[in-house]
Amino acid sequence: MLFWGADNAGNVLIQGEWWRIVTAMFVHVGILHLATNMWCLWNLGLLAEPLMGSAGVLAVYVLTGAAGNLLSTFFNWFKYSPDWARYHAELVSHHAANAAMSPSVFFPAGAGASGAVFGIAGALIVLLKSHLLPVPAGELHKLRRSVIYFAAINLAIGFTISLGVVVRHTGISIDNSAHLGGVLCGLLFAVPMVPRIGAPSELFFFRRRAAIGMVVGLLVLFGFFLAQLPR
């Protein structure tokens, strides 16, 4: 997974491989992982594209996926870096730094499009509340409620599976921090936007550019914050 570009806090923060924040959302653990994410992406994308355009869906996918991976890197650094710090201190005390293992060994690998999928769901939760959409209010409410249920249920499933892994000390853990970061970024991305359907073109494109610029700026700032974390 690391060879193909999976996320890893050690590789990102110690070895400076920041490109993994983007590539990890295109790497999957197996066929089932890929298939379930693509099924969710297909269904949410069919709903999202008329509201934000193809460029908007692409922007949401990349930016919210990156947000999820950044939050995952932040969480994993604080959870697992003490092990790396103790190991590194022992090497230094024994003057054996040249024989050090890669820091990636001490941190879990993260991969998958689910953070971006949650990001699209977050954006839909906001956009489907717009009064500009030419859809009966009752139907719009049902659509929005189904997206909220999708996000809430899958977040709950992820935390439940991860709890079972912690208790049994086995299995593949779910990267809940990536899911949470994705959905929060999606909600934020959609706040300044108006749906493509029903909005004047100039207003829609201006607000979409503003949303992209705002999120890019915040992600850069968060990345800079991560880069300053003590090693």
PyRosetta script that sets phi, psi and omega in degrees:
from pyrosetta import init, pose_from_sequence

init()
pose = pose_from_sequence("MLFWGADNAGNVLIQGEWWRIVTAMFVHVGILHLATNMWCLWNLGLLAEPLMGSAGVLAVYVLTGAAGNLLSTFFNWFKYSPDWARYHAELVSHHAANAAMSPSVFFPAGAGASGAVFGIAGALIVLLKSHLLPVPAGELHKLRRSVIYFAAINLAIGFTISLGVVVRHTGISIDNSAHLGGVLCGLLFAVPMVPRIGAPSELFFFRRRAAIGMVVGLLVLFGFFLAQLPR")
pose.set_psi(1, -41.2)
pose.set_omega(1, 179.2)
pose.set_phi(2, -66.1)
pose.set_psi(2, -35.7)
pose.set_omega(2, 178.9)
pose.set_phi(3, -60.2)
pose.set_psi(3, -37.5)
pose.set_omega(3, -177.2)
pose.set_phi(4, -88.1)
pose.set_psi(4, -3.2)
pose.set_omega(4, 173.6)
pose.set_phi(5, 114.5)
pose.set_psi(5, 18.5)
pose.set_omega(5, 178.1)
pose.set_phi(6, -63.5)
pose.set_psi(6, 157.6)
pose.set_omega(6, 179.1)
pose.set_phi(7, -78.0)
pose.set_psi(7, 148.0)
pose.set_omega(7, 177.0)
pose.set_phi(8, -160.0)
pose.set_psi(8, 123.7)
pose.set_omega(8, -175.0)
pose.set_phi(9, -59.3)
pose.set_psi(9, -37.8)
pose.set_omega(9, 179.5)
pose.set_phi(10, -65.5)
pose.set_psi(10, -46.3)
pose.set_omega(10, 178.7)
pose.set_phi(11, -62.6)
pose.set_psi(11, -39.5)
pose.set_omega(11, -176.9)
pose.set_phi(12, -73.6)
pose.set_psi(12, -53.0)
pose.set_omega(12, -170.2)
pose.set_phi(13, -87.0)
pose.set_psi(13, -25.8)
pose.set_omega(13, -179.8)
pose.set_phi(14, -98.2)
pose.set_psi(14, -43.1)
pose.set_omega(14, -177.6)
pose.set_phi(15, -97.0)
pose.set_psi(15, -1.7)
pose.set_omega(15, 174.0)
pose.set_phi(16, 72.3)
pose.set_psi(16, 25.3)
pose.set_omega(16, -178.3)
pose.set_phi(17, -90.1)
pose.set_psi(17, 67.9)
pose.set_omega(17, -174.4)
pose.set_phi(18, -69.2)
pose.set_psi(18, -19.8)
pose.set_omega(18, 179.2)
pose.set_phi(19, -61.3)
pose.set_psi(19, -20.2)
pose.set_omega(19, 179.4)
pose.set_phi(20, -64.9)
pose.set_psi(20, -23.4)
pose.set_omega(20, 178.4)
pose.set_phi(21, -60.4)
pose.set_psi(21, -31.9)
pose.set_omega(21, 179.2)
pose.set_phi(22, -93.6)
pose.set_psi(22, -46.5)
pose.set_omega(22, -173.8)
pose.set_phi(23, -66.0)
pose.set_psi(23, -28.1)
pose.set_omega(23, -176.3)
pose.set_phi(24, -61.1)
pose.set_psi(24, -27.2)
pose.set_omega(24, -178.3)
pose.set_phi(25, -76.7)
pose.set_psi(25, -5.8)
pose.set_omega(25, 177.0)
pose.set_phi(26, -109.6)
pose.set_psi(26, 6.7)
pose.set_omega(26, 179.5)
pose.set_phi(27, -111.0)
pose.set_psi(27, 138.1)
pose.set_omega(27, 179.7)
pose.set_phi(28, -130.7)
pose.set_psi(28, 155.5)
pose.set_omega(28, -174.8)
pose.set_phi(29, -73.0)
pose.set_psi(29, -31.1)
pose.set_omega(29, -178.9)
pose.set_phi(30, -171.2)
pose.set_psi(30, -177.6)
pose.set_omega(30, -177.2)
pose.set_phi(31, -62.4)
pose.set_psi(31, -42.1)
pose.set_omega(31, -179.2)
pose.set_phi(32, -64.4)
pose.set_psi(32, -42.8)
pose.set_omega(32, 177.3)
pose.set_phi(33, -59.6)
pose.set_psi(33, -46.8)
pose.set_omega(33, 179.2)
pose.set_phi(34, -63.9)
pose.set_psi(34, -44.7)
pose.set_omega(34, -176.3)
pose.set_phi(35, -63.7)
pose.set_psi(35, -44.3)
pose.set_omega(35, -179.0)
pose.set_phi(36, -66.5)
pose.set_psi(36, -40.5)
pose.set_omega(36, 178.4)
pose.set_phi(37, -66.1)
pose.set_psi(37, -40.1)
pose.set_omega(37, -179.8)
pose.set_phi(38, -69.9)
pose.set_psi(38, -33.0)
pose.set_omega(38, 176.3)
pose.set_phi(39, -64.3)
pose.set_psi(39, -44.7)
pose.set_omega(39, 177.9)
pose.set_phi(40, -65.3)
pose.set_psi(40, -41.3)
pose.set_omega(40, -179.9)
pose.set_phi(41, -64.2)
pose.set_psi(41, -38.9)
pose.set_omega(41, 178.8)
pose.set_phi(42, -62.1)
pose.set_psi(42, -48.7)
pose.set_omega(42, -177.0)
pose.set_phi(43, -68.2)
pose.set_psi(43, -44.8)
pose.set_omega(43, 178.8)
pose.set_phi(44, -69.9)
pose.set_psi(44, -36.0)
pose.set_omega(44, 179.9)
pose.set_phi(45, -65.3)
pose.set_psi(45, -37.8)
pose.set_omega(45, 177.0)
pose.set_phi(46, -60.9)
pose.set_psi(46, -32.2)
pose.set_omega(46, 179.2)
pose.set_phi(47, -82.7)
pose.set_psi(47, -34.0)
pose.set_omega(47, -173.8)
pose.set_phi(48, -81.3)
pose.set_psi(48, -35.2)
pose.set_omega(48, -172.2)
pose.set_phi(49, -61.2)
pose.set_psi(49, -42.0)
pose.set_omega(49, 177.0)
pose.set_phi(50, -64.8)
pose.set_psi(50, -23.2)
pose.set_omega(50, -176.6)
pose.set_phi(51, -88.2)
pose.set_psi(51, -29.0)
pose.set_omega(51, -176.0)
pose.set_phi(52, -130.8)
pose.set_psi(52, 0.5)
pose.set_omega(52, 179.4)
pose.set_phi(53, 79.5)
pose.set_psi(53, 162.9)
pose.set_omega(53, -179.4)
pose.set_phi(54, -61.8)
pose.set_psi(54, -42.9)
pose.set_omega(54, 179.3)
pose.set_phi(55, -63.5)
pose.set_psi(55, -35.7)
pose.set_omega(55, 178.8)
pose.set_phi(56, -67.4)
pose.set_psi(56, -41.5)
pose.set_omega(56, 178.1)
pose.set_phi(57, -63.6)
pose.set_psi(57, -42.9)
pose.set_omega(57, 178.0)
pose.set_phi(58, -61.8)
pose.set_psi(58, -43.9)
pose.set_omega(58, 179.9)
pose.set_phi(59, -63.6)
pose.set_psi(59, -43.9)
pose.set_omega(59, 179.1)
pose.set_phi(60, -62.7)
pose.set_psi(60, -43.7)
pose.set_omega(60, -179.4)
pose.set_phi(61, -58.4)
pose.set_psi(61, -52.9)
pose.set_omega(61, -175.1)
pose.set_phi(62, -68.0)
pose.set_psi(62, -45.6)
pose.set_omega(62, -174.4)
pose.set_phi(63, -71.6)
pose.set_psi(63, -42.3)
pose.set_omega(63, 180.0)
pose.set_phi(64, -74.1)
pose.set_psi(64, -32.7)
pose.set_omega(64, 174.1)
pose.set_phi(65, -63.1)
pose.set_psi(65, -41.8)
pose.set_omega(65, 176.9)
pose.set_phi(66, -64.7)
pose.set_psi(66, -40.3)
pose.set_omega(66, 178.4)
pose.set_phi(67, -61.2)
pose.set_psi(67, -43.4)
pose.set_omega(67, 177.8)
pose.set_phi(68, -62.1)
pose.set_psi(68, -42.2)
pose.set_omega(68, -180.0)
pose.set_phi(69, -69.4)
pose.set_psi(69, -34.1)
pose.set_omega(69, 176.1)
pose.set_phi(70, -65.6)
pose.set_psi(70, -44.3)
pose.set_omega(70, 178.8)
pose.set_phi(71, -65.5)
pose.set_psi(71, -37.3)
pose.set_omega(71, 176.5)
pose.set_phi(72, -62.9)
pose.set_psi(72, -42.6)
pose.set_omega(72, 177.9)
pose.set_phi(73, -61.2)
pose.set_psi(73, -43.7)
pose.set_omega(73, 179.0)
pose.set_phi(74, -61.3)
pose.set_psi(74, -47.3)
pose.set_omega(74, -178.5)
pose.set_phi(75, -64.4)
pose.set_psi(75, -47.4)
pose.set_omega(75, -177.7)
pose.set_phi(76, -67.2)
pose.set_psi(76, -31.2)
pose.set_omega(76, 177.8)
pose.set_phi(77, -62.2)
pose.set_psi(77, -47.5)
pose.set_omega(77, -178.4)
pose.set_phi(78, -72.3)
pose.set_psi(78, -26.7)
pose.set_omega(78, -179.2)
pose.set_phi(79, -79.0)
pose.set_psi(79, -39.4)
pose.set_omega(79, -171.0)
pose.set_phi(80, -112.4)
pose.set_psi(80, -11.9)
pose.set_omega(80, -176.9)
pose.set_phi(81, -63.6)
pose.set_psi(81, -28.6)
pose.set_omega(81, 175.9)
pose.set_phi(82, -57.6)
pose.set_psi(82, -36.8)
pose.set_omega(82, 177.2)
pose.set_phi(83, -63.3)
pose.set_psi(83, -44.5)
pose.set_omega(83, 178.5)
pose.set_phi(84, -64.2)
pose.set_psi(84, -41.1)
pose.set_omega(84, -178.3)
pose.set_phi(85, -63.5)
pose.set_psi(85, -42.1)
pose.set_omega(85, 178.7)
pose.set_phi(86, -64.5)
pose.set_psi(86, -43.0)
pose.set_omega(86, 179.7)
pose.set_phi(87, -63.4)
pose.set_psi(87, -44.6)
pose.set_omega(87, -179.0)
pose.set_phi(88, -64.8)
pose.set_psi(88, -39.9)
pose.set_omega(88, 178.7)
pose.set_phi(89, -63.1)
pose.set_psi(89, -38.4)
pose.set_omega(89, 177.8)
pose.set_phi(90, -65.1)
pose.set_psi(90, -39.2)
pose.set_omega(90, 178.4)
pose.set_phi(91, -63.6)
pose.set_psi(91, -44.1)
pose.set_omega(91, -179.8)
pose.set_phi(92, -63.7)
pose.set_psi(92, -42.2)
pose.set_omega(92, -178.9)
pose.set_phi(93, -65.9)
pose.set_psi(93, -27.2)
pose.set_omega(93, 179.2)
pose.set_phi(94, -101.0)
pose.set_psi(94, 9.2)
pose.set_omega(94, 178.5)
pose.set_phi(95, 54.0)
pose.set_psi(95, 43.1)
pose.set_omega(95, -177.2)
pose.set_phi(96, -122.1)
pose.set_psi(96, 30.3)
pose.set_omega(96, -176.0)
pose.set_phi(97, -61.0)
pose.set_psi(97, -28.8)
pose.set_omega(97, -179.0)
pose.set_phi(98, -67.2)
pose.set_psi(98, -18.9)
pose.set_omega(98, -178.5)
pose.set_phi(99, -100.1)
pose.set_psi(99, 15.2)
pose.set_omega(99, -174.5)
pose.set_phi(100, -67.2)
pose.set_psi(100, 143.4)
pose.set_omega(100, 171.3)
pose.set_phi(101, -73.9)
pose.set_psi(101, 159.2)
pose.set_omega(101, 176.4)
pose.set_phi(102, -63.3)
pose.set_psi(102, 139.1)
pose.set_omega(102, 178.4)
pose.set_phi(103, -61.8)
pose.set_psi(103, -19.4)
pose.set_omega(103, 180.0)
pose.set_phi(104, -62.0)
pose.set_psi(104, -22.9)
pose.set_omega(104, -179.6)
pose.set_phi(105, -63.9)
pose.set_psi(105, -28.1)
pose.set_omega(105, -173.2)
pose.set_phi(106, -91.3)
pose.set_psi(106, -4.3)
pose.set_omega(106, -176.3)
pose.set_phi(107, -127.7)
pose.set_psi(107, 144.1)
pose.set_omega(107, 179.6)
pose.set_phi(108, -72.9)
pose.set_psi(108, 150.5)
pose.set_omega(108, 174.4)
pose.set_phi(109, -84.4)
pose.set_psi(109, 143.6)
pose.set_omega(109, 178.7)
pose.set_phi(110, -126.6)
pose.set_psi(110, 135.7)
pose.set_omega(110, -178.8)
pose.set_phi(111, -154.8)
pose.set_psi(111, 157.3)
pose.set_omega(111, 175.5)
pose.set_phi(112, 126.9)
pose.set_psi(112, 159.9)
pose.set_omega(112, -179.0)
pose.set_phi(113, -92.3)
pose.set_psi(113, 3.5)
pose.set_omega(113, -171.7)
pose.set_phi(114, -65.4)
pose.set_psi(114, -32.9)
pose.set_omega(114, 176.0)
pose.set_phi(115, -61.2)
pose.set_psi(115, -42.0)
pose.set_omega(115, 177.6)
pose.set_phi(116, -68.7)
pose.set_psi(116, -36.9)
pose.set_omega(116, 177.3)
pose.set_phi(117, -62.5)
pose.set_psi(117, -44.5)
pose.set_omega(117, 175.9)
pose.set_phi(118, -63.1)
pose.set_psi(118, -33.7)
pose.set_omega(118, 178.4)
pose.set_phi(119, -64.3)
pose.set_psi(119, -42.3)
pose.set_omega(119, 177.2)
pose.set_phi(120, -64.1)
pose.set_psi(120, -39.1)
pose.set_omega(120, 177.1)
pose.set_phi(121, -62.2)
pose.set_psi(121, -42.2)
pose.set_omega(121, 178.6)
pose.set_phi(122, -61.3)
pose.set_psi(122, -42.5)
pose.set_omega(122, 178.9)
pose.set_phi(123, -65.0)
pose.set_psi(123, -38.9)
pose.set_omega(123, 179.7)
pose.set_phi(124, -65.0)
pose.set_psi(124, -36.8)
pose.set_omega(124, 180.0)
pose.set_phi(125, -57.9)
pose.set_psi(125, -36.9)
pose.set_omega(125, 179.2)
pose.set_phi(126, -79.7)
pose.set_psi(126, -47.9)
pose.set_omega(126, -174.0)
pose.set_phi(127, -67.0)
pose.set_psi(127, -32.6)
pose.set_omega(127, -178.8)
pose.set_phi(128, -73.7)
pose.set_psi(128, -1.9)
pose.set_omega(128, 176.5)
pose.set_phi(129, -90.3)
pose.set_psi(129, -7.2)
pose.set_omega(129, -175.2)
pose.set_phi(130, -67.0)
pose.set_psi(130, 140.0)
pose.set_omega(130, 177.4)
pose.set_phi(131, -82.2)
pose.set_psi(131, -5.8)
pose.set_omega(131, -178.8)
pose.set_phi(132, -78.3)
pose.set_psi(132, -18.8)
pose.set_omega(132, -174.5)
pose.set_phi(133, -70.9)
pose.set_psi(133, 131.4)
pose.set_omega(133, -178.9)
pose.set_phi(134, -81.4)
pose.set_psi(134, 58.4)
pose.set_omega(134, -178.9)
pose.set_phi(135, -130.5)
pose.set_psi(135, 137.6)
pose.set_omega(135, 177.2)
pose.set_phi(136, -53.0)
pose.set_psi(136, 140.3)
pose.set_omega(136, -174.4)
pose.set_phi(137, -56.1)
pose.set_psi(137, -39.0)
pose.set_omega(137, -179.3)
pose.set_phi(138, -64.2)
pose.set_psi(138, -42.9)
pose.set_omega(138, 179.2)
pose.set_phi(139, -67.6)
pose.set_psi(139, -39.3)
pose.set_omega(139, 179.2)
pose.set_phi(140, -63.9)
pose.set_psi(140, -39.7)
pose.set_omega(140, 178.2)
pose.set_phi(141, -63.4)
pose.set_psi(141, -40.1)
pose.set_omega(141, 179.3)
pose.set_phi(142, -65.3)
pose.set_psi(142, -42.5)
pose.set_omega(142, 178.9)
pose.set_phi(143, -61.3)
pose.set_psi(143, -47.9)
pose.set_omega(143, -177.9)
pose.set_phi(144, -64.4)
pose.set_psi(144, -40.4)
pose.set_omega(144, 179.5)
pose.set_phi(145, -63.8)
pose.set_psi(145, -38.2)
pose.set_omega(145, 179.8)
pose.set_phi(146, -66.3)
pose.set_psi(146, -35.9)
pose.set_omega(146, 177.6)
pose.set_phi(147, -68.7)
pose.set_psi(147, -41.2)
pose.set_omega(147, 177.7)
pose.set_phi(148, -61.5)
pose.set_psi(148, -44.4)
pose.set_omega(148, 178.2)
pose.set_phi(149, -61.3)
pose.set_psi(149, -41.8)
pose.set_omega(149, 178.5)
pose.set_phi(150, -57.2)
pose.set_psi(150, -49.6)
pose.set_omega(150, -178.0)
pose.set_phi(151, -65.4)
pose.set_psi(151, -46.2)
pose.set_omega(151, -176.6)
pose.set_phi(152, -65.5)
pose.set_psi(152, -45.4)
pose.set_omega(152, -177.4)
pose.set_phi(153, -65.5)
pose.set_psi(153, -43.1)
pose.set_omega(153, -178.7)
pose.set_phi(154, -71.1)
pose.set_psi(154, -31.8)
pose.set_omega(154, 172.6)
pose.set_phi(155, -64.5)
pose.set_psi(155, -43.3)
pose.set_omega(155, 179.6)
pose.set_phi(156, -63.9)
pose.set_psi(156, -41.3)
pose.set_omega(156, 178.4)
pose.set_phi(157, -62.5)
pose.set_psi(157, -43.3)
pose.set_omega(157, 180.0)
pose.set_phi(158, -60.9)
pose.set_psi(158, -45.4)
pose.set_omega(158, 179.3)
pose.set_phi(159, -66.7)
pose.set_psi(159, -35.3)
pose.set_omega(159, 179.1)
pose.set_phi(160, -66.1)
pose.set_psi(160, -45.3)
pose.set_omega(160, 178.5)
pose.set_phi(161, -62.7)
pose.set_psi(161, -43.2)
pose.set_omega(161, 179.9)
pose.set_phi(162, -64.2)
pose.set_psi(162, -36.9)
pose.set_omega(162, 176.9)
pose.set_phi(163, -62.9)
pose.set_psi(163, -41.3)
pose.set_omega(163, 177.7)
pose.set_phi(164, -63.1)
pose.set_psi(164, -37.7)
pose.set_omega(164, 178.2)
pose.set_phi(165, -64.7)
pose.set_psi(165, -41.8)
pose.set_omega(165, 179.7)
pose.set_phi(166, -63.9)
pose.set_psi(166, -41.8)
pose.set_omega(166, -177.3)
pose.set_phi(167, -69.0)
pose.set_psi(167, -42.1)
pose.set_omega(167, -175.5)
pose.set_phi(168, -92.8)
pose.set_psi(168, -10.7)
pose.set_omega(168, -178.9)
pose.set_phi(169, 56.3)
pose.set_psi(169, 43.6)
pose.set_omega(169, 179.8)
pose.set_phi(170, -153.5)
pose.set_psi(170, 166.4)
pose.set_omega(170, 174.6)
pose.set_phi(171, 89.5)
pose.set_psi(171, 178.7)
pose.set_omega(171, 178.9)
pose.set_phi(172, -99.0)
pose.set_psi(172, 120.9)
pose.set_omega(172, -177.7)
pose.set_phi(173, -77.2)
pose.set_psi(173, 150.2)
pose.set_omega(173, 176.2)
pose.set_phi(174, -87.3)
pose.set_psi(174, 135.9)
pose.set_omega(174, -179.2)
pose.set_phi(175, -83.5)
pose.set_psi(175, 78.4)
pose.set_omega(175, -176.0)
pose.set_phi(176, -65.9)
pose.set_psi(176, -30.4)
pose.set_omega(176, 178.8)
pose.set_phi(177, -64.7)
pose.set_psi(177, -35.6)
pose.set_omega(177, 176.4)
pose.set_phi(178, -66.9)
pose.set_psi(178, -40.0)
pose.set_omega(178, 177.2)
pose.set_phi(179, -63.3)
pose.set_psi(179, -45.6)
pose.set_omega(179, -178.5)
pose.set_phi(180, -65.0)
pose.set_psi(180, -44.0)
pose.set_omega(180, 178.2)
pose.set_phi(181, -62.4)
pose.set_psi(181, -38.0)
pose.set_omega(181, 179.4)
pose.set_phi(182, -65.1)
pose.set_psi(182, -47.9)
pose.set_omega(182, -176.8)
pose.set_phi(183, -68.8)
pose.set_psi(183, -37.2)
pose.set_omega(183, 178.2)
pose.set_phi(184, -65.8)
pose.set_psi(184, -41.0)
pose.set_omega(184, 178.1)
pose.set_phi(185, -66.7)
pose.set_psi(185, -37.2)
pose.set_omega(185, 177.4)
pose.set_phi(186, -63.3)
pose.set_psi(186, -41.9)
pose.set_omega(186, 176.4)
pose.set_phi(187, -60.7)
pose.set_psi(187, -44.2)
pose.set_omega(187, -179.3)
pose.set_phi(188, -65.7)
pose.set_psi(188, -42.4)
pose.set_omega(188, -179.0)
pose.set_phi(189, -58.2)
pose.set_psi(189, -40.4)
pose.set_omega(189, -173.2)
pose.set_phi(190, -80.7)
pose.set_psi(190, -15.1)
pose.set_omega(190, -176.0)
pose.set_phi(191, -57.0)
pose.set_psi(191, -47.9)
pose.set_omega(191, -179.6)
pose.set_phi(192, -81.6)
pose.set_psi(192, -3.9)
pose.set_omega(192, -175.1)
pose.set_phi(193, -88.9)
pose.set_psi(193, 159.8)
pose.set_omega(193, 167.4)
pose.set_phi(194, -121.1)
pose.set_psi(194, 150.5)
pose.set_omega(194, -179.4)
pose.set_phi(195, -63.1)
pose.set_psi(195, 145.0)
pose.set_omega(195, 177.8)
pose.set_phi(196, -60.5)
pose.set_psi(196, -37.8)
pose.set_omega(196, 177.9)
pose.set_phi(197, -75.5)
pose.set_psi(197, 119.9)
pose.set_omega(197, 175.5)
pose.set_phi(198, 97.2)
pose.set_psi(198, -15.7)
pose.set_omega(198, -177.9)
pose.set_phi(199, -100.4)
pose.set_psi(199, 146.7)
pose.set_omega(199, 173.0)
pose.set_phi(200, -58.3)
pose.set_psi(200, 141.2)
pose.set_omega(200, -175.1)
pose.set_phi(201, -56.6)
pose.set_psi(201, -44.7)
pose.set_omega(201, -177.3)
pose.set_phi(202, -62.1)
pose.set_psi(202, -42.3)
pose.set_omega(202, 179.8)
pose.set_phi(203, -65.7)
pose.set_psi(203, -43.4)
pose.set_omega(203, -179.8)
pose.set_phi(204, -61.5)
pose.set_psi(204, -49.7)
pose.set_omega(204, -178.0)
pose.set_phi(205, -64.9)
pose.set_psi(205, -37.8)
pose.set_omega(205, 178.4)
pose.set_phi(206, -63.5)
pose.set_psi(206, -46.2)
pose.set_omega(206, -178.6)
pose.set_phi(207, -69.7)
pose.set_psi(207, -32.7)
pose.set_omega(207, 176.7)
pose.set_phi(208, -66.6)
pose.set_psi(208, -42.4)
pose.set_omega(208, 176.7)
pose.set_phi(209, -63.1)
pose.set_psi(209, -39.8)
pose.set_omega(209, 178.4)
pose.set_phi(210, -63.3)
pose.set_psi(210, -41.1)
pose.set_omega(210, 179.4)
pose.set_phi(211, -63.6)
pose.set_psi(211, -44.5)
pose.set_omega(211, 179.5)
pose.set_phi(212, -62.8)
pose.set_psi(212, -46.2)
pose.set_omega(212, 179.9)
pose.set_phi(213, -62.0)
pose.set_psi(213, -41.5)
pose.set_omega(213, 179.9)
pose.set_phi(214, -62.8)
pose.set_psi(214, -47.1)
pose.set_omega(214, -177.1)
pose.set_phi(215, -68.7)
pose.set_psi(215, -41.8)
pose.set_omega(215, 177.6)
pose.set_phi(216, -58.4)
pose.set_psi(216, -44.7)
pose.set_omega(216, 178.9)
pose.set_phi(217, -60.3)
pose.set_psi(217, -43.7)
pose.set_omega(217, -179.9)
pose.set_phi(218, -66.7)
pose.set_psi(218, -38.2)
pose.set_omega(218, 179.3)
pose.set_phi(219, -68.0)
pose.set_psi(219, -38.6)
pose.set_omega(219, 176.8)
pose.set_phi(220, -62.8)
pose.set_psi(220, -43.2)
pose.set_omega(220, 178.3)
pose.set_phi(221, -62.9)
pose.set_psi(221, -41.7)
pose.set_omega(221, 179.2)
pose.set_phi(222, -66.7)
pose.set_psi(222, -39.5)
pose.set_omega(222, 176.4)
pose.set_phi(223, -63.1)
pose.set_psi(223, -40.3)
pose.set_omega(223, 177.3)
pose.set_phi(224, -63.1)
pose.set_psi(224, -39.5)
pose.set_omega(224, 176.5)
pose.set_phi(225, -61.3)
pose.set_psi(225, -44.0)
pose.set_omega(225, 178.6)
pose.set_phi(226, -63.0)
pose.set_psi(226, -37.4)
pose.set_omega(226, -178.4)
pose.set_phi(227, -65.9)
pose.set_psi(227, -22.3)
pose.set_omega(227, -179.9)
pose.set_phi(228, -91.3)
pose.set_psi(228, -1.7)
pose.set_omega(228, -179.3)
pose.set_phi(229, -61.7)
pose.set_psi(229, 140.8)
pose.set_omega(229, -179.9)
pose.set_phi(230, -63.4)
pose.set_psi(230, 137.7)
pose.set_omega(230, 178.9)
pose.set_phi(231, -93.0)
pose.dump_pdb("model.pdb")
